[in-house]
Amino acid sequence: MLFQYHPDTDMLYLQLADRVSMESEEVAPGIVLDFDEGNRVVGVEIEDAGKLVDLSRLELRALPVADLILSERI
């Protein structure tokens, strides 16, 4: 799973699976789901994320994380 924030567009993308998005659907204003060829959700796009989500904090609870990779914008 990968979380990506794009400050230039204030968009937060949650990549749930490493599969190609074949179709997208806006399910609520500013919330877009990406689907693969099997109609499984592979990503979630949140537009105007800074207004909807507290981007200053990320908390993980009870996830079976084997590798945690933190990277900064370059």
PEGI-V643756 format. One record per residue. N is the residue number from 1. RES is the residue in one small letter. SS is DSSP state (H for helix, E for strand, C for the rest). PHI is phi as a letter, one per 30 degrees, with the letter a starting at -180 (none if undefined). NEAR is the number of other ideal C-beta (glycine too) atoms within 10 Angstrom. Layout:
n	res	ss	phi	near
N	RES	SS	PHI	NEAR
N	RES	SS	PHI	NEAR
This chain:
n	res	ss	phi	near
1	m	C	none	10
2	l	E	b	11
3	f	E	c	11
4	q	E	b	12
5	y	E	c	15
6	h	E	c	12
7	p	C	d	10
8	d	C	d	5
9	t	C	c	10
10	d	C	h	15
11	m	E	c	17
12	l	E	c	19
13	y	E	c	16
14	l	E	c	15
15	q	E	d	16
16	l	C	d	15
17	a	C	b	14
18	d	C	d	8
19	r	C	b	15
20	v	C	d	9
21	s	C	d	17
22	m	C	c	12
23	e	E	a	11
24	s	E	b	12
25	e	E	b	10
26	e	E	d	11
27	v	E	c	11
28	a	E	a	8
29	p	C	e	8
30	g	C	i	14
31	i	E	c	13
32	v	E	b	17
33	l	E	c	17
34	d	E	c	22
35	f	E	c	16
36	d	C	d	16
37	e	C	d	11
38	g	C	c	8
39	n	C	i	8
40	r	C	c	11
41	v	E	d	15
42	v	E	c	20
43	g	E	a	20
44	v	E	b	16
45	e	E	c	20
46	i	E	c	19
47	e	C	d	15
48	d	C	h	13
49	a	H	e	19
50	g	H	d	14
51	k	H	d	9
52	l	H	c	14
53	v	C	b	12
54	d	C	d	9
55	l	C	d	13
56	s	C	d	6
57	r	C	b	6
58	l	C	b	8
59	e	C	b	5
60	l	C	c	7
61	r	C	b	4
62	a	C	h	5
63	l	C	c	8
64	p	C	d	4
65	v	C	d	9
66	a	C	d	5
67	d	C	b	4
68	l	C	c	7
69	i	C	c	6
70	l	C	c	5
71	s	C	b	5
72	e	C	c	4
73	r	C	d	7
74	i	C	c	3
